Amino acid sequence: MRFTADYAMTGEKDVKDLIRAYPWATMISPGLTVSHYPLLLDEDADGIVLLGHVGRPDEQLHELGRHELVVVFYGPSGYVSPGWYELPTGVPTWNFEVVHAYGVPEILDDAENLRVLEKLVDHFEDPLPHPFRMRATLANAAYADRIVRGTVGFRLRVNRFEAKNKMSQDKPPQVVDRITEALRKEGPYFNPELAHRIESSRQR
């Protein structure tokens, strides 16, 4: 990813915040093997450590654990029209937030993989009024023990990352206000999530 100083996101906290908010990730290995899975942060670890799993035989396609791969996380993004600037000149652009995280996965044994799967399920079920639990009943527990063998869990310590937060930082405040206002209007580019992210970026 091309480095742009104005948009570079270098803080570990900002990167972690994006991963927490947008855990759906793209995994890319040498040879252009690409997969998509939700990943979680290991909140007990120092640095940035990702927890996840792949289905078999994805671990063979990725040669998981044998080399470095990159995991891409995407925040909000969207089109920005120069017509919203109300300036004499302008060009269209695309605002976005993205993290490229690099590391070599460590493959987990079945017991630890099951704990990671439970943590993943609990993470997404907790907001629900009646959350599902993988091992809440004997039948569910037995089923979970079986399906864990169809997945390969991993822990990935991020050894380096590239991150970019391009949210109209190069525009004067009044133009940014017009952009966020336009993104909140009903129409083809209605994108209140992006508008909120642009405003959050101004406060950093």
Secondary structure, DSSP 8 states (H G I E B T S, - for coil): ----TTTB---HHHHHHHHHH--EEEEEETTTEEEEEE-EE-TTSSS-EEEEEEETTHHHHTTTTSS-EEEEEE---EEE-GGGT-SSS---EEEEEEEEEEE-EEE--HHHHHHHHHHHHHHHHTTSSS---TTSSHHHHHHHHHHGGGEEEEEEE--EEEEEEESSTTS-HHHHHHHHHHHTSSSTT--HHHHHHHHHHHT-
